[in-house]
Structures are given as structure tokens and as C-alpha cells.
Amino acid sequence: MEKHGADRSRVLELLEHHGGLKPGVAEAISAETGVPAADIYGVATFYTLVARPDVGVRVCQGLTCKMMGSDDLVADLRARSIPHEQVSCLGQCDRAPAAVDDKLLPIAPPGALTPDDPDLPMNLAGVDSAEYAALARLDTLGVDALFAELDASGLQGRGGAGFPAAFKWKAVRNETAAQKYVVVNADESEPGTFKDRMVMEHRPHLMIEGMAIAARVAGADTAYIYIRGEYQEAKQSIERALAEAASHLDWLTVKVVEGHGAYICGEETALLEAIEGKRGMPRLKPPYPTQVGLFGQPTLMNNVETLACVPSIVLRGGAWFRAQGRTEAGSKLFSISGHVQQPGVYELPLGVTLDELVEAAGGYVGTPIAFSPGGASAGFLPMSFRDTPLDFKSLQQAGSMMGSSGLVVLNDTVPMTKAALWGLVFFEDESCGQCTPCRVGCRVQRQALERFIGGDRDALEHAGDVAWEMEEGSICGLGQVASWPLTTAMKHFPDQFGS
């Protein structure tokens, strides 16, 4: 039984302090926090970075890294008897294949950025100013005028869902609770996506200033920044920037929380559970975090890129920001990797095409046959969609989605059966297990595709039925799209699936 006054929120912090789930650690943390040792064990085993702290080198098995030779890296480690483990995407797709131990072991240098251009809203290659001019302007602009600019900007959430930012901000401001929170979702874990990492490493003040404006508008005096555990360079960059910005943030308590290896914590309610020291399992909605969020209080949550757009909206106006887009409002950070000459993050208008994005990235490598428009969750599209505007609405109409705008280009050296399998392996590994359709369905789909690749031509007969069950019966987006790597590959490349 949990002791009265038990401090559950410290569980993950203490697990990290003790170096992970080692013998006796659960009992020691239980004695310190009052949380039952069994609960601490359950939390620890949910997160890979604390559940298995001594595995040695972690090698990425995300789509891009698989395409770029991670299997060869694993073979080399095995031949040299170096302890290692294959893990889900590490968010280093621009330098694939990637691996980490206590630090990043890059096989290639970091990816490219759009060249410095002060007319861009985020301009990742520009100088990261610590002046906080937008935060200062808010005091003269006023909240009502700020909301008018935010509405005029048309800013949609850049984390994947594309939800109007102004709606969330107003919802939290209108709550009457004495305590409110702002939470920055920096748990970027979608395969193919690394744009938020680049924001935090190159323009941390831009994100922090956006966060501070959000807190001021929402009426929050405490903010949490939840950074994925593998992003150590980004975490250090944010901590340095917070120290530099201390004089601007003396009214705001900011807490940096390190993730511990769970893709599902990119889902907003799972992230809140993690901050509270629990297993990162999504909550049923409603109520929404704007009403009942962190520690049961109204909470404004935005991802890194969304907040990084805010200072330019405050300083230059909502109409100016909206005009930066082509088919939808604003510019967008596109991560692109795979078979392109210069993988990296490019800031372009919402609505550019794949060919335009790849042109910015130096061109294709080989003969392209497919691309993933928004990470593993978006599935695959064939090159016949290369002229489709890369925006929220157009990609949805194409049977895909913008998602995290993590584009991966595949050329004709990659069998689509293998590409689909790598996606299914990812989702099976990262399912939190809460929903039976997702927990079982991910395994069933992966096993069926493996049987098909092994020669069983009838193995995928019920793949569509399983996908429907997963989409209709899962609480969160993971289970709802976990079959997409398979179903979209089957739809667009039927010749590779025996149809």
C-alpha cells in the first residue's frame, strides 16, 4: 500500500540517479518516497533507458538507419564482442546509421539546415538571441491583441495533430484554477523526425521565449520541458539557454525533465503520466489536459516547433506569419533523410512538394520509389504523389498525414516488404500495452508479414481486418496507425505483396 504523502513524481528521477533498475534500487526508492517497490519496478520496466541501463551500445533500427546500414554496424559490434542492443529510432536520422552509449556515436556529421535568412520565422541557422524582445512586447501588446495575432497567424500545432494553437491557449487561460502549468513536449521520437532536436540545439532561446509567452498568457507560473532521454546535446543546450535567460524568467519556475526511452510519451497525456512518475500510458479523453492535465490542473501543452513559431508572430504579426505558407499558414520545419544528398532540416512554406524539398536537400540518391511524409505513423506514398502539397489537408486527402513532417525517401534498392516490416517492428516495440487491439495487433501484423516474406503467400489475408480492429479499438494514435506501414505499402505496391 502506498504511504500517505508518497512522492511518486520523484520515482523516475531517483531511478536515473541510481543508474537504472539494478538490484535493490526499487526497495531503496520505495523507502525514500513511500511508493511501493512493486510500483517502482513496474514504472522502471516501462522505460528502456532505466529498465536496461547496462546494455552497452544502443544501435538505432529506425527506417532510415536500417536503410543506411545499421545491420552492418550491429554485425561489426557482434564481431568485436562489444555489448549492444538494437533499439527504436534515436532521432539522429540525419547522421544515419546512429548509435549511442553514454554519448552519441555519430557515423556522420549532423545534417544540413536552411541557410541563414532573417526573413524566415524560425531561421535555425541564424543567431539565437537572448534579448526576449517578443516577451517584452507582450506587456505592451496585451493578451487580447496577442490572441488576435495568434488567430490571424493560423498557427497549427507542429507536433503532429495540427490542432489550432490559439484554441488551446484560450482554453487554458479561461480556466479558473489557481494553479496552471505549461508543458513543452520535446519527446520527439517519431522515426524520421529530428527537427525539434535541431531547434533545441541551434535556437533554444526561440523555444524558451515561446514557452514563456505561453505561460504568461495562460496564467501559469510553472513550466516543464520534457526532453527525450537520448537527446543529451539538446538537453544541455536548453539548460545553458535557461541560465542565460534567467533575468527574463525570474517570474517563472522552469523544470527540465529527462525522458527515459518510451515513444508513447510523445502522446500528450502519456507525457503527463511520465512527469508524474508513472508508466507512460495514455489517458482516456475527455477530460482534456486543458482542463485536467498535469497533477490534475489545467495544462497548456505545445511541442517545440509550435512554440518556436510564437516570437515571430508576436514581433511581425499573424498576417505576416500566415503569408509564409503556400497552401496553409506559415513556414514548416521539414526533417528529411534516407536517399537524399543532404539530409537535414529545411524551413519551407507549408504546401511545398516533395520534389521542392528534395531540391533543397541536394537531390535524390538513386531512383526514388516511395516516401514516408510524416514519420512511421504516416505510412508510405509512391512517387506518383511527389507533387502533392506537403500540408495537413492535402496529405490527409492522399490517405496519409503530415504528422511530424519527418520525411524519409526510399529508392529502388529497398524492398517495400522490408520497409513495412521495420515500421511494424517499431510499433510493436513501442506499444504501451494498455489496449488489447494494439498490444496484440502489433504482434500479429509483424508475425504475418514475416511469414509472408518467408514464403507464406496467404499470411496477409487478414491484415486489413486486424488493422481495422486496431484503428477502431485503440485509445491513442499509436494503435490507430500502427498498421499503416503495412497497409499503405500493400495498397501502393501490390506487386511486392503478391497482388
N, C-alpha and C positions, 0 to 999 in steps of 0.2 A: 504494500500500500504506500502511495506517495505521501510523504510527510507534509504537514501543514506548512505553507510558506516555502515549499520546494522551489528551487531556482532552475527551472527547466531550460531557460534561454541560454544558460552557460554551458550546456552539455557539449555542443559541438566545439565551442571554443576550448573547453578543457580536453576534449579528445585530441584536438590539434596540439595542445600544449604537451600532452603525454606522448605524442608521436604516434597516435592511432590506437587501434584496438589491440593492445598487447595484453598478455596475461596479467590479471589483477587490476587493469585500468578501469573496467566497468565498476568494480567494487569501490575503488578509491574515489571515483567521481560521484558515486552514489552517496558515500559518506560525507562528501563535501557539499552536495547540492540537495540531498533529500529525495532525489529521484530514484526509483527502484533500479537495481542493477540490470534486471531483465529489460527494462525500458531503454536503458542506456545501450545495452547490447543491440536491441532492435534498431535504434537510431543509427548506431555505428555501422552496422552491416548494410544499411541502405546506401551509404555513400562510399564510393570506391576508394577515395583518397585516404580515408581513415580506416576503412574495413581491411584494406590490404596495403599497409604502409611500406612494406619492405619487398616489393616485387622486383625492384631494380629498374631497368629502363622500360618506360611505357611507350609503346610504338603505336602510332595512330593507324587505325584501319578504316578511316573515313573514305568516302568515294574518291576524292582527289588523291589522297595518299596511296590508296590501292592502285590507282591508275599510274601513278608516278613511281612505283617501285617499293612500297613498304614491305612487300613479301620478301624482296631481296635483302632488305635491311634486317628483317627477322631471321632469315637464313644465316646471315653473317654473324649476328649475335649468338645464334644457336651454335654455329661452328666454333665460336670462340668461348663457348660455355659462359656467356655473360647472362646473368639473370634478367629476364624480361617478361613482359606481358603485352598482348595486343589489346588496345583499349579503343573506346569510341573517339570520335573526332576531337582533336586538340585545339581547333581554331587557328591552325597555322597553315592553312591550305595554300597560302601564297609562297610557302617555302617547302612544299611537299617533296619527298616524304619526311614527316616530322616525328620527333621522339623527345621525351623528357625523362630526366631522373630527378635530381634536386634542382636542376636548371634546364632550360631549353637547350636541346642539342640540334641546332638547325643544320640541315644539309644544304640549304641555300640561303642567301640573304633575304631580308624582308622584302615584301612586294612593293610595287610602284604606287605612286599617288598622282592624282591630277596635279599638274604644275601649279605653282603659286599664282593665284588670281584673286585679288581682293574683292572682285565683284561676285564671287561665289558665296552663298550663305554660310557654309562651314569652312571651306578652304583649308583642308587638312595640311597642306604644305606651307601655309602661311605662319606668321608669328603668333604665338599663343599669348595674348595679352592678359595681364593680371590686373588691369585697371578697373574692370567690372563697371564699365560705363552704362551698360544696359540695366543693371541692377540699380544704379544711381538714378537713371531716367525714370524708372518705375515710380519713384517717390513723387515726381512732378507729373507724370502721366496719369497716375491713378488707376485703380483696379478696373473701373468701368471702361475706361478707354483701352486698357490692356486687353480686356475681353473682346472689345470691338475689333482690335487689330488681330487677335488670335482667330476670331471668326472669319475676318476678311482674308486671312492667310490660307484658310482651307487646310491647315496642317493636320495630317492624319498620323496616327501612331506608327512609328517606323520599326516597331518590334516584330510585326507580322500580321496582326489583326487589322490594321488600318483604321482603327477607331478614332473618330474626331477628338483631337486633343482638348478643344475648348469645352466639350461636353463633360469630360472627366473633371477638369479643373473647376467648372462651375458647380458640379455635383458635390465635390468635397467642400468647397467654400460655403455652400448653403447648409451644410450640416451644422448642428448647434452644439456638438460635443465640445467639451473643454480641451480635450487632448486630440490632436490630429497628427498624422505622420505623412512624410513624403518618402517614397522608396524608389530608388533608381535600380532598374533591372539591368544589371551588367553581366548577367549569367548567359552570355552568348555561346550557345552550344550546338547550333544547327550546322550539320555538315555542309561545307562550302562557304560558311559565313565567318568573316573576321573584321567587318567594318567597324564595329563598336570597339574592338581591340585597338584599331588604328586611331580612333577618336581619342581614346584614353591615353594612348602613348604619345600622340602628336599634339592634340588640342585639349588637354584635360580641363583647363580653365573654362573653355567653352561649355562643356557639360556641367561643370560645377556651378557656373553662373546661371545656366538654365534651371538647374535644381534649386538654387537659392531663390530665383524669381518664382518658381512654382510653390515653394514653401511660403514665401511672403504672401502670395495671392491666396493660397489655400488656408492660411492661418495656422500653419504648423511651425512648431519651434524645434522639431527634431527630424532629422533626415537619416536614412540608412542607404548606403551604397553597397549592393550585393554583387561582388565580382567573382566570376568563376575561378575556381581554385587553381586552374592551370595557367591563369593569366598573371603571373608574378610580376612581369615587367610593367604591365598596365596598373597593377595594384600599387607598385612603388611610384609610378608616375602620378597617380591620383593622390597619394599621401604627400608627395612633395608639393603638389599644387595646392592642397588644402593648407599646408603650412604657410605657403606664400600668400594665400588669400585670407589669412586669419583675421586681419583687420576689417575685412568686408563681411565676415561671417560671425562676428562676436555675439550676435543675437540668435544664432542657430547652432544647435548641437548636431554634429555630423559623426556618424559611426560607420566605419568601413567594415563590412562583414565578408569574410572569405568563404566562397563556396567549397564544396568538398567532393565534387565529382558526381553530379546527377543531372542529366539533360532535362529531366522533368521539371527541375526548379526554374527553368525559363518560363514555365506557366505561372502566372502571377500569384495564384493562391497557394501553389506548392512552394513558391519562393517565400511567402509569408510564413508557412509552416516551418520552413528551414530556419528562418531567423528566430522563430520561437523555440528552436531546439528540438523539433520533431522530425519524423520522417517526411520527406517532401512529397506528400500525396495531395493532389488537387482537391479542393473543397467543392461541394455542391453549390451552385449559384442559381437563384439569389439565396441570401443577400450578396451583393457585390462588394468588393473592397472599398469602394467609395462610401459605403455605409458601415460595413463591419469588416475591417481589414486587420492590420497588424495589432495584436493584443486586443482585438475586438473594437478598435477605434477607426473612425473614418480615415482612409488612406488613399493618397494620390500616388499612383504608380505610373511611371513612364520609363521607356528604355533610353539608352544612352544617346542614340542619334536624335530621337524626338526632342530631348532637352537641348541638344547642341544646336537645334534649329531656332530656339527661342530668342537668344540675344539679337540675332539679325532681324527678327520680326519686330522686336521692341525698338531697335535703333533705326530701321529702314522702313518699317510699316508692313502691314499684312498684304496690301495690294502688290507691293514690290516682291515679296516672297512668292505669292501666288504666280506672278508672271514668270518666275524662274522655271516653271514647269511647262510642258508642251501640251499633253492631253489631260493632265491632272496637276494639282497645285504643288509648286515647289521643286527644288532640286532633290536628288536622291543619291545616297551613297550606295554604289553597287560593288560588292565583292565579286571578283571573277577569278577563276582558277581552272585547272585542267589543261586542255590542249589549246592554249593561247601563248603568244610570245612573251607577254609581260603581265603575269598575274599580279593583282593588286586591288586597290580600292579607288574607284573613279567617281567623282561627283558630276552628275549629268542631269539634264531635265527629266522629270518623270514623263515617260512616254517615248523615250528613245527606243530604237530597235536593238536586237542582239548584234546585228552587223555593225551598227554605230558604236556600241560598247566595245566590241572586239577590235574595231579600228583604233579606238583609244588605247587598247591594250596591246597594240602592235601587230594584230592579225592572228589568224588561225595557225595552228600547227597540224599539218596533215589535212585529211579530208574529213570535215566535221559531219556527223550524222545525227547528233542529238544534243540537247542541253537540258539542264535542270534549272528552272528560272528562279527558284526561291529556296534552295536547300533540299534536303531529302524529302521533306514534307510536301514539296510541290510536285514530286514525281518527275517524269520526263516528257519533253516535247520533241518531235522531229524537226529537222531543219526547214521544213515547209512553213514553220511558224517563225522563221527568222525575222520577218517584217512585222510581227505583232508588237504593238506598243508595250513596252515594259512598264505597266502601271497596274493598279489594283483591279480595275474593272475589266480591262482587256484580257488579262491573264485568267481571270475567273471565267470569262466567256469562252476562253480557249480550253477550259477544263483543267486548269492548273491554278496557281496563285502566286502573287508577288512574294508572300511570306517574308523572309528575312532578306530578300534580294541577294542571296548568295548563289550566284550563277556558276555552274560547272559545265564546261564544254567537253564533249566526248567525240573522239574521231573514230574512224572505222577499224582501229586496232582493238577496240573494246567491245566484246560481245554484250549485247543488252541483257542477256540472261545473267551474266556475271554482275553487271552494274545493278540490276534489280536485286540480286542476292545480297550484295553489300549493303544496300539500303534496308533490306529485311533484317539482316543481322544486327544492324544498328538499333532498329526499333525494338527488336526482341531484347537486346541487352539493356535498353533504357526504359522499358515499360516498368512503371512503379508497381504493377501487380494488383492494384486496387480493383480494377474492373475485369471480370472474367472474360468478356469478349476480347479485350485487348491482351490480357495475360496469356490466354490460351491461343487466341487467334494469331498473334505474332509468331508463336512457335509452329503452329500448324502451317502457316503460309511459308515460313522458311523451310520446313521439312519437305513440303510439297515441291517447292522449286528445286531443292537439292535432288529429290528423286527424279524430277524431270530432266535436270542436267545430267543425271546418272543414267538416263536412258528410258525411264518410265514415261511414255508419251501421254498417258492418261492422268498423270499426277496432278495436273492443274485443273481438272474437270470442275471442281467445286470452289476454285479460287474466288470467283465473283460472289458466290453465296457467303463465303466467310468474310469477305471484305464488307458486304452489306451489314452483316451482324456486328462487325467491329465499328462501323461508322454510326450505326443507329444505337448501339448499346454502351458506348464508352462515355465517361464523364467529360473527358478533356480532349483537346485536339490531337494528342499523340495517337490514341487509339482510333480516332476518326480518320486519320490519314496514313496510318502505318502500312496499309496495303498499297498505297499509291505508287511506290517504286515498281511494284509488280504489275498492278492493273493498268497503269499508263504505258508501261513497256509492252505489255501484251496487246493493248489497243493499237499502238502506233507502229509496232514492229512485229506483226503477226507471223511473218515468215520465220522469225527466230524462235517462235513458240509453237511451231508445227501447225499453224493455221493458214 
